[in-house]
Amino acid sequence: MKTVTLGMFTVGFLILVARVSWFFFKTKSRDWKLLMPFALSATSFAAAGACAGGLLGTVLSWVRGKVGLAGDWALEKGTGATPVKATHSAEFGTLNAYGAVLMLAGLIVFFVLWKSAKRKPKKELTWGAPCGLTLGPFLGAITIVPMLNSLGTETIGSFFQ
């Protein structure tokens, strides 16, 4: 899905605000390493959301659409605001073949960490996934997707060209 809605942005933005404010106001140490599981998860799923098709792209597009509907519902029922009915095309780049290899590696790392993590890091990993998936069209298109494409072309692509 190459469209974004206000509901998608709302869900991702609220998760991001909740996790960062928890870190800033609830932890005494302010150790930035505590945000690493959340950041890894959000980055992995922002990149995974750039899949143009296939099983992964289809499933993540469906999930992003459902999360967007939940965000629209929360806007309408929670605040009384009329949700934006029109969706706007996102400037959301797609991964090339070499960037897709790096994205899959990032997802593998995410799933291995999630499976082996203790309770607290697992919670941060779990919250980062929908945040990255919904904010990916905004943040991923600008930074993550071009970086993965460039890095993949320079490293993996050099063997195949």
Protein Blocks (a to p, Z undefined) as FASTA:
>chain_A
ZZdcfklmmmmmmmmmmmmmmmmmmpmnlpaklmmmmmmmmmmmmmmmmpggdjklmmmm
mmmmmmmmmmmmmmmmmnopacdfbdcdddddcddfklmmmmmmmmmmmmmmmmmpcfkl
mmmmmmmmmmmmmmmmmmmmmmmmmmmmmmmmmmmmmmmZZ
